[in-house]
């Protein structure tokens, strides 16, 4: 259910089609890296999104709009900063447009979008309820794609900006008992690649940050704990550091930890071998 927004600080109203002439605290390198300005972070009430919000706040030079489902946790993340919070479930009809309009109304422009909202579901695909299938795609894929579509023209007009999409190793190699989640994250990876080609020469970049297993409430919320012995979970702060690297250096893709890039490469050059190994050890 969509909730009414609240804020620590708010700004003057403006339409979604904001002109690119508004002032902001912003610095952009020639490669499209952004090191300050106005940032919108989704999924910011916990986990990776909350860690990213705290990382940007600690870095300085950013005005933040934070979105998440849990109002209390969202306000806790925003406490002590000038962040504006917008508690809302992005799977609701029109939620993405309301969030985009609220962000532009509150801070005047968006220089950085970190799309971190996501949910999972674990278990055999044959037993997965249809509403759960729809929800995984609604939150992980459609909400992100719609929000990017709403904010991207704004960034292109202002000639700068960066979009960071939080993916998953599951979207690179596929994970047993997470078929739909894997498919959703794979869709985001391909979406990021395709949009990146379109953005060449616009001053706007798109980054795909690919975590392996992260120590967050994600597994509790999906109802199935993480039971694998490897890879070991990494703290959400490590993913936040990778997001900052992507933003500050204009990186197209960052894996966390870096070695998790290897399984995808093995799958690419020796798919039959990879599938045999995954069937045995995955």
C-alpha positions as CSV (number, residue, x, y, z in Angstrom):
1,X,0.0,0.0,0.0
2,X,1.3,3.4,-0.9
3,X,1.9,5.7,2.0
4,X,2.0,9.4,2.3
5,X,5.5,10.9,2.0
6,X,7.2,12.8,4.8
7,X,10.4,14.6,4.9
8,X,13.1,16.1,7.0
9,X,13.4,18.9,4.5
10,X,11.4,19.8,1.4
11,X,11.8,22.2,-1.5
12,X,9.8,24.2,-4.0
13,X,7.4,22.3,-6.3
14,X,8.0,21.8,-10.0
15,X,6.7,19.6,-12.8
16,X,8.3,16.3,-13.9
17,X,9.6,18.0,-17.0
18,X,12.0,20.1,-15.1
19,X,14.4,22.5,-17.0
20,X,18.1,21.7,-16.8
21,X,19.0,25.2,-15.6
22,X,18.3,24.8,-11.9
23,X,21.3,25.1,-9.7
24,X,22.6,22.2,-7.6
25,X,25.7,21.2,-5.8
26,X,27.2,19.0,-8.5
27,X,30.5,18.1,-10.0
28,X,30.8,15.9,-13.1
29,X,34.0,14.5,-14.7
30,X,34.5,14.1,-18.4
31,X,33.7,10.4,-18.3
32,X,30.2,11.0,-16.8
33,X,31.2,10.3,-13.2
34,X,29.0,12.3,-10.7
35,X,30.4,13.2,-7.3
36,X,27.7,15.4,-5.9
37,X,24.2,16.7,-6.4
38,X,20.7,15.3,-5.8
39,X,20.3,11.6,-5.4
40,X,17.2,9.3,-5.3
41,X,17.7,6.0,-3.6
42,X,15.0,3.3,-3.7
43,X,14.9,0.4,-1.3
44,X,16.5,2.7,1.3
45,X,14.7,1.5,4.4
46,X,17.1,-1.4,4.9
47,X,19.9,-3.6,3.5
48,X,21.9,-2.3,0.5
49,X,19.7,0.7,-0.1
50,X,20.1,1.9,3.5
51,X,23.9,1.4,3.3
52,X,24.0,3.4,0.0
53,X,22.0,6.2,1.6
54,X,24.4,6.3,4.6
55,X,27.4,6.2,2.3
56,X,26.2,9.2,0.2
57,X,25.3,11.1,3.3
58,X,28.7,10.5,4.8
59,X,30.4,11.4,1.6
60,X,28.9,14.9,1.6
61,X,27.8,17.0,-1.3
62,X,24.5,15.2,-1.8
63,X,20.9,16.0,-1.2
64,X,18.9,12.8,-0.8
65,X,15.5,11.5,-1.5
66,X,15.0,8.1,0.1
67,X,12.2,5.6,-0.8
68,X,11.3,2.4,0.9
69,X,8.3,0.5,2.2
70,X,9.0,0.8,5.9
71,X,8.4,4.4,7.1
72,X,10.0,4.0,10.6
73,X,13.1,2.4,9.2
74,X,13.3,5.0,6.4
75,X,13.1,7.8,8.8
76,X,15.8,6.2,11.0
77,X,18.1,6.0,8.0
78,X,17.4,9.7,7.2
79,X,17.9,10.8,10.9
80,X,20.6,13.4,11.2
81,X,20.7,14.2,7.5
82,X,18.7,16.6,5.3
83,X,17.2,13.7,3.4
84,X,13.7,13.8,2.2
85,X,11.8,10.5,2.7
86,X,9.0,9.0,0.6
87,X,7.6,5.8,2.1
88,X,5.8,3.9,-0.7
89,X,5.5,0.4,-2.2
90,X,6.7,0.9,-5.8
91,X,4.6,-2.1,-7.0
92,X,1.4,0.0,-6.7
93,X,-0.2,1.6,-9.8
94,X,1.4,4.9,-10.7
95,X,3.8,4.7,-7.7
96,X,6.9,5.4,-9.8
97,X,5.5,8.6,-11.3
98,X,4.5,9.9,-7.9
99,X,7.9,9.2,-6.6
100,X,9.6,10.9,-9.5
101,X,7.4,13.9,-9.2
102,X,8.0,14.1,-5.5
103,X,11.8,13.9,-5.9
104,X,11.9,16.7,-8.5
105,X,9.5,18.8,-6.4
106,X,11.6,18.3,-3.3
107,X,15.1,18.7,-4.5
108,X,14.7,20.3,-7.9
109,X,16.6,17.8,-10.0
110,X,18.0,14.3,-9.9
111,X,21.7,13.7,-10.7
112,X,21.8,10.2,-9.4
113,X,19.3,7.3,-9.2
114,X,20.2,4.2,-7.3
115,X,17.6,1.6,-8.0
116,X,17.9,-0.7,-5.0
117,X,14.3,-1.8,-4.3
118,X,13.9,-5.5,-4.7
119,X,12.3,-8.6,-3.3
120,X,13.1,-12.4,-3.6
121,X,11.3,-15.7,-3.5
122,X,12.9,-19.1,-2.9
123,X,11.6,-22.6,-3.6
124,X,10.9,-24.9,-6.6
125,X,9.4,-22.9,-9.5
126,X,6.7,-25.5,-9.8
127,X,5.3,-24.5,-6.4
128,X,5.7,-20.7,-6.8
129,X,2.3,-18.9,-6.6
130,X,1.4,-16.7,-9.5
131,X,1.0,-13.6,-7.4
132,X,4.6,-14.1,-6.1
133,X,5.8,-14.3,-9.7
134,X,4.1,-11.1,-10.6
135,X,5.4,-9.3,-7.4
136,X,9.0,-10.3,-8.1
137,X,8.8,-8.8,-11.6
138,X,6.8,-5.8,-10.5
139,X,9.2,-4.7,-7.8
140,X,12.6,-5.8,-9.3
141,X,12.0,-5.1,-13.0
142,X,9.0,-3.0,-13.8
143,X,9.3,-0.5,-11.0
144,X,12.9,0.1,-11.9
145,X,12.3,0.4,-15.6
146,X,9.4,2.7,-15.2
147,X,11.4,5.0,-12.8
148,X,14.4,5.1,-15.1
149,X,12.0,6.0,-18.0
150,X,10.6,8.9,-16.0
151,X,13.9,10.4,-14.9
152,X,16.2,9.6,-17.8
153,X,14.8,12.4,-20.1
154,X,15.4,14.9,-17.2
155,X,19.0,13.8,-16.9
156,X,19.6,13.9,-20.7
157,X,18.2,17.4,-20.9
158,X,20.5,18.6,-18.1
159,X,23.4,16.9,-19.8
160,X,24.6,14.9,-16.8
161,X,23.6,12.2,-14.4
162,X,24.1,8.5,-13.5
163,X,21.7,5.6,-12.9
164,X,22.9,2.7,-10.8
165,X,21.0,-0.5,-11.0
166,X,21.5,-3.1,-8.2
167,X,21.6,-6.5,-9.8
168,X,22.6,-9.9,-8.5
169,X,25.0,-12.7,-9.2
170,X,21.8,-14.8,-9.6
171,X,21.0,-12.7,-12.8
172,X,24.5,-13.6,-14.2
173,X,24.5,-17.4,-13.7
174,X,21.0,-18.4,-12.5
175,X,20.5,-20.0,-9.1
176,X,18.6,-23.1,-8.2
177,X,15.3,-22.5,-6.5
178,X,15.4,-18.9,-7.4
179,X,14.3,-19.1,-11.1
180,X,12.1,-16.1,-11.2
181,X,14.4,-13.9,-9.1
182,X,17.3,-14.9,-11.4
183,X,15.2,-14.1,-14.5
184,X,14.3,-10.7,-13.1
185,X,17.9,-9.7,-12.2
186,X,19.0,-11.0,-15.6
187,X,16.5,-8.7,-17.2
188,X,17.9,-5.7,-15.4
189,X,21.4,-6.6,-16.5
190,X,20.4,-6.6,-20.2
191,X,18.3,-3.5,-19.7
192,X,21.4,-1.7,-18.3
193,X,23.5,-2.8,-21.2
194,X,21.0,-1.7,-23.9
195,X,20.3,1.7,-22.3
196,X,24.0,2.3,-22.0
197,X,24.4,2.2,-25.8
198,X,21.6,4.7,-26.2
199,X,23.2,7.1,-23.7
200,X,26.5,7.4,-25.4
201,X,27.4,11.1,-25.8
202,X,24.6,12.4,-23.6
203,X,26.7,12.9,-20.5
204,X,24.5,10.4,-18.7
205,X,25.8,7.0,-17.6
206,X,24.3,3.8,-16.3
207,X,26.1,1.4,-13.9
208,X,25.2,-2.2,-13.0
209,X,26.4,-3.2,-9.5
210,X,26.3,-7.0,-9.1
211,X,26.5,-8.3,-5.5
212,X,26.9,-11.9,-4.6
213,X,25.4,-12.8,-1.3
214,X,24.9,-9.9,1.0
215,X,24.2,-9.9,4.8
216,X,20.8,-8.1,4.8
217,X,17.2,-8.9,5.9
218,X,16.5,-10.0,2.3
219,X,16.6,-13.7,3.2
220,X,14.3,-13.2,6.3
221,X,11.8,-11.4,4.2
222,X,11.6,-14.0,1.5
223,X,11.0,-16.6,4.2
224,X,14.0,-18.9,3.4
225,X,17.4,-18.4,5.1
226,X,20.7,-18.5,3.2
227,X,22.0,-22.1,3.7
228,X,24.9,-22.3,1.3
229,X,28.4,-22.6,2.6
230,X,29.7,-20.4,-0.3
231,X,29.9,-17.7,-1.3
232,X,30.1,-16.1,2.1
233,X,27.8,-13.1,2.7
234,X,29.4,-9.7,2.5
235,X,28.2,-6.7,4.5
236,X,25.9,-4.2,2.8
237,X,28.4,-1.5,3.4
238,X,30.8,-3.2,0.9
239,X,28.1,-3.0,-1.8
240,X,27.6,0.6,-0.9
241,X,31.3,1.2,-1.5
242,X,31.0,-0.5,-4.9
243,X,28.1,1.8,-5.7
244,X,30.2,4.8,-4.8
245,X,33.0,3.5,-7.0
246,X,30.6,3.2,-9.9
247,X,29.3,6.7,-9.3
248,X,32.6,8.5,-8.7
249,X,34.6,6.8,-11.4
250,X,31.8,6.3,-14.0
251,X,32.1,2.5,-13.9
252,X,29.8,0.5,-16.1
253,X,29.8,-2.7,-14.0
254,X,31.1,-3.6,-10.6
255,X,31.0,-7.1,-9.0
256,X,31.0,-7.5,-5.2
257,X,33.2,-9.3,-4.3
258,X,35.3,-9.0,-7.5
259,X,35.9,-12.7,-7.8
260,X,32.2,-13.4,-8.4
261,X,32.7,-12.2,-12.0
262,X,34.5,-15.5,-12.6
263,X,31.5,-17.9,-12.7
264,X,29.8,-15.8,-15.4
265,X,33.0,-15.9,-17.5
266,X,33.3,-19.6,-17.1
267,X,29.6,-20.0,-18.1
268,X,30.3,-17.8,-21.2
269,X,33.4,-19.7,-22.5
270,X,32.5,-23.2,-21.3
271,X,28.7,-23.4,-20.7
272,X,28.5,-27.2,-20.7
273,X,31.3,-27.5,-18.1
274,X,29.7,-24.7,-16.0
275,X,26.3,-26.5,-16.0
276,X,27.9,-29.7,-14.9
277,X,29.7,-28.0,-12.0
278,X,26.6,-26.0,-11.0
279,X,24.4,-29.1,-11.0
280,X,26.9,-30.8,-8.7
281,X,28.0,-28.0,-6.4
282,X,25.3,-25.3,-6.9
